[in-house]
């Protein structure tokens, strides 16, 4: 039952937002009593924490699977973006922003885990891109990896990018192109252009 509550809560939180969804909403959606939820989770904060970690683990596992395919590094970046956006429901409810605003301690904990995960993943991608001649061999890999993570976090800050003016899909697409054009070699730019043409 505990896992079922986490799955349903994750779906509701990602679609409607951490703030909007109440324990009553979750109980009603599942056709169970609120008391049943409280048998497994002391309060809503504990449930939010469990769902946030569930989402993190799920996305981490998916990213590992994509990286294991050993795709062209440029394609890999786009494949990971598609996977993450799909799993975060295209961030319609701005889950990370709401988590940061209403549950700052949970947000800080998850962000730390995201940083470690992403730093490793992006560093490997950059190293492979340089080795394959798709990224410039003059890039400072550790710097670019940290800058990339920081930029990703900033995209979700609605004070900088208000959702009424910037959709998350548009932000992600523009950011990836900005990132890749900054690091690609001539060979990499040809591959990037080819990928973009195929997507259109």
C-alpha positions in Angstrom: 0.0 0.0 0.0 2.9 2.4 0.8 4.2 2.1 -2.7 0.8 2.6 -4.2 0.4 5.8 -2.2 3.8 7.1 -3.4 2.9 6.3 -7.1 -0.5 8.0 -6.9 0.9 11.0 -5.0 3.7 11.4 -7.5 1.3 11.5 -10.3 -0.9 14.1 -8.6 2.0 16.3 -7.4 3.6 16.4 -10.8 0.4 17.2 -12.6 -1.2 19.6 -10.1 1.7 20.8 -7.9 3.0 19.9 -4.4 1.1 22.8 -2.8 -2.3 22.2 -4.5 -2.8 18.5 -3.7 -4.1 17.7 -0.2 -4.1 14.4 1.7 -7.9 14.3 1.1 -7.3 14.6 -2.7 -4.9 11.6 -2.6 -7.3 9.5 -0.4 -10.2 10.3 -2.7 -8.3 9.5 -5.9 -7.2 6.2 -4.4 -10.6 5.3 -2.9 -9.1 4.9 0.6 -9.4 6.8 3.9 -7.0 9.5 4.9 -6.2 7.4 8.0 -4.7 4.7 5.7 -2.3 7.3 4.3 -1.3 8.4 7.8 -0.5 4.8 8.8 2.4 5.0 6.3 3.3 8.7 6.4 3.3 10.8 9.5 2.3 14.0 7.6 2.2 15.5 4.1 5.8 16.7 4.4 6.9 13.1 4.9 4.9 12.0 1.8 6.3 14.9 -0.3 9.8 13.8 0.7 9.1 10.2 -0.2 7.6 11.2 -3.6 10.5 13.6 -4.4 13.0 10.8 -3.7 11.0 8.4 -5.7 11.0 10.8 -8.7 14.8 11.3 -8.3 15.5 7.6 -8.2 13.3 6.9 -11.1 14.9 9.6 -13.3 18.4 8.6 -12.2 17.8 5.0 -13.2 16.4 6.1 -16.6 19.4 8.3 -17.2 21.8 5.4 -16.3 19.9 3.2 -18.9 20.3 5.9 -21.6 24.0 6.4 -20.8 24.5 2.6 -21.0 23.4 2.7 -24.7 26.6 4.5 -25.5 24.9 6.8 -28.1 26.5 9.6 -29.9 27.0 12.2 -27.0 25.0 14.9 -28.7 22.0 12.5 -29.3 22.4 11.4 -25.7 21.9 14.9 -24.4 18.6 15.2 -26.3 17.5 11.7 -25.3 18.0 12.5 -21.6 16.1 15.7 -22.0 13.1 13.9 -23.6 13.1 11.3 -20.8 13.3 13.8 -18.0 10.6 16.0 -19.5 8.3 13.0 -20.0 8.8 11.9 -16.4 8.2 15.4 -15.0 5.0 15.8 -17.1 6.8 18.6 -19.0 6.9 20.4 -15.7 3.3 21.7 -16.1 3.0 22.3 -12.4 6.6 23.5 -11.9 7.3 20.7 -9.3 10.9 21.8 -8.5 9.9 25.5 -8.1 7.0 24.5 -5.8 9.3 22.1 -3.9 11.8 24.9 -3.4 9.2 27.4 -2.3 7.1 25.3 0.1 9.5 22.5 1.1 13.0 24.1 1.1 14.7 21.4 3.2 13.5 18.6 0.9 14.4 20.7 -2.2 17.9 21.2 -0.8 18.4 17.5 -0.1 17.1 16.5 -3.6 19.2 19.2 -5.3 22.3 17.9 -3.7 21.6 14.4 -5.0 20.8 15.8 -8.5 24.0 17.7 -8.5 26.1 14.6 -7.8 24.2 12.6 -10.3 24.2 15.2 -13.1 27.9 16.1 -12.5 29.0 12.5 -13.1 26.6 12.0 -16.1 27.5 15.3 -17.8 31.2 14.9 -17.2 31.2 11.5 -18.9 29.2 12.9 -21.8 31.7 15.8 -22.2 34.7 13.4 -22.1 33.2 11.1 -24.7 32.3 14.1 -26.9 35.9 15.3 -26.8 37.3 11.9 -27.5 35.0 11.4 -30.5 35.9 14.9 -31.8 32.3 16.2 -31.5 33.2 18.7 -28.7 36.2 21.0 -28.7 39.2 19.6 -27.0 39.9 23.0 -25.4 36.8 23.0 -23.2 37.3 22.9 -19.4 35.2 19.8 -18.6 34.6 20.3 -14.9 33.7 24.0 -15.4 31.3 23.2 -18.3 29.6 20.4 -16.3 29.0 22.6 -13.3 27.8 25.5 -15.5 25.4 23.2 -17.2 23.9 22.0 -13.9 23.6 25.6 -12.7 21.9 26.7 -15.9 19.4 23.8 -15.6 18.5 24.8 -12.1 18.0 28.5 -13.2 15.6 27.5 -15.9 13.2 26.3 -13.2 13.3 29.6 -11.3 10.1 31.4 -12.2 11.4 34.7 -10.9 13.9 34.6 -13.8 11.7 32.7 -16.3 8.0 33.3 -15.5 6.0 30.4 -16.9 3.5 32.7 -18.6 6.3 33.9 -20.9 8.5 30.8 -21.1 7.3 27.3 -21.5 9.6 24.6 -20.0 9.8 22.9 -23.4 11.0 26.1 -25.1 13.5 26.8 -22.3 14.9 23.3 -22.5 15.3 23.3 -26.3 16.9 26.7 -26.3 19.2 25.9 -23.4 20.4 22.6 -25.0 21.2 24.3 -28.3 23.0 27.2 -26.4 25.0 24.6 -24.4 25.9 22.4 -27.4 26.8 25.3 -29.7 29.2 26.6 -27.1 31.1 23.3 -26.9 30.8 21.6 -30.3 33.6 21.3 -32.7 33.0 21.8 -36.5 32.2 18.1 -36.7 29.8 18.4 -33.7 28.0 21.4 -35.2 27.4 19.4 -38.4 25.9 16.6 -36.3 23.8 19.1 -34.3 22.5 20.7 -37.5 21.6 17.3 -38.9 19.8 16.3 -35.7 17.8 19.5 -35.6 16.9 19.1 -39.3 15.6 15.6 -38.7 13.6 16.7 -35.7 11.9 19.4 -37.8 
